[in-house]
């Protein structure tokens, strides 16, 4: 539970509008966000390796918007007739026919799930 709270603090309470709007377009914004996001994890007394993995992967995931690619890849768990072309879902990884509010929340949930898995594994095994 503590890991989840620290994640929420770093990813939401400490993320400025500048970071949120620019982290997928600008490496400085993504780097700043990753470092600020990772600072509360120091309260959990992680190893340097674990903290570095949490910070580094957060930078990569956010800078490259990896969650939308994972959301897109999930389409291939459907029958081939349901597969989407990238052009039809490149904004969020979900079909352009998906209501915006739903697509954005699904993307946020996907992104958070990726971060939480990495954070858990880093804190437990590194």
ZAMARGU-4260 file (C-alpha; in steps of 0.2 Angstrom, whole numbers, plus 5000, padded with zeros to 4 digits):
<rodrens>
0) 5000/5000/5000 | 5014/5012/5004 | 5022/5009/4987 | 5005/5014/4979 | 5003/5030/4989
5) 5021/5035/4985 | 5017/5032/4967 | 5002/5043/4967 | 5011/5057/4976 | 5025/5057/4964
10) 5014/5055/4948 | 5000/5066/4952 | 5003/5078/4967 | 5021/5082/4962 | 5018/5083/4943
15) 5016/5101/4937 | 5006/5105/4921 | 5022/5109/4912 | 5028/5091/4915 | 5012/5083/4911
20) 5009/5093/4894 | 5027/5091/4889 | 5034/5075/4895 | 5030/5065/4879 | 5038/5079/4868
25) 5053/5085/4878 | 5066/5075/4886 | 5070/5089/4899 | 5051/5089/4905 | 5051/5070/4905
30) 5068/5069/4915 | 5062/5082/4927 | 5046/5073/4930 | 5055/5056/4932 | 5067/5063/4945
35) 5053/5072/4955 | 5042/5057/4954 | 5056/5046/4961 | 5060/5057/4975 | 5046/5051/4987
40) 5052/5033/4984 | 5067/5038/4994 | 5056/5037/5009 | 5055/5018/5006 | 5074/5017/5008
45) 5076/5008/4991 | 5093/5002/4985 | 5102/5014/4973 | 5099/5001/4959 | 5080/5000/4963
50) 5078/5019/4964 | 5088/5021/4948 | 5077/5008/4939 | 5061/5017/4945 | 5067/5033/4939
55) 5075/5028/4923 | 5060/5017/4918 | 5048/5031/4922 | 5058/5043/4911 | 5057/5030/4896
60) 5039/5025/4898 | 5033/5043/4899 | 5045/5050/4886 | 5040/5037/4873 | 5022/5036/4878
65) 5024/5017/4879 | 5007/5014/4887 | 4998/5018/4871 | 5009/5005/4862 | 5004/4992/4875
70) 4986/4997/4873 | 4988/4994/4854 | 4996/4978/4856 | 4982/4971/4867 | 4971/4972/4851
75) 4980/4957/4845 | 4972/4947/4859 | 4956/4949/4848 | 4951/4939/4833 | 4960/4945/4817
80) 4945/4953/4811 | 4945/4965/4826 | 4963/4970/4824 | 4966/4989/4822 | 4978/4998/4811
85) 4989/5010/4820 | 4982/5025/4810 | 4965/5021/4818 | 4972/5022/4836 | 4988/5031/4837
90) 4983/5044/4849 | 4979/5033/4864 | 4982/5015/4858 | 4963/5013/4858 | 4951/5014/4843
95) 4947/5031/4838 | 4929/5025/4840 | 4932/5023/4858 | 4924/5039/4868 | 4938/5051/4872
100) 4935/5050/4891 | 4936/5031/4891 | 4951/5030/4880 | 4961/5042/4890 | 4956/5034/4907
105) 4961/5017/4900 | 4977/5024/4894 | 4980/5031/4912 | 4976/5014/4920 | 4988/5005/4908
110) 5002/5018/4911 | 5000/5016/4930 | 4999/4998/4930 | 5016/4997/4920 | 5024/5009/4933
115) 5017/4999/4948 | 5023/4983/4942 | 5041/4989/4938 | 5041/4998/4955 | 5035/4983/4965
120) 5048/4972/4956 | 5062/4985/4959 | 5059/4987/4977 | 5057/4968/4980 | 5071/4961/4970
125) 5084/4975/4968
</rodrens>
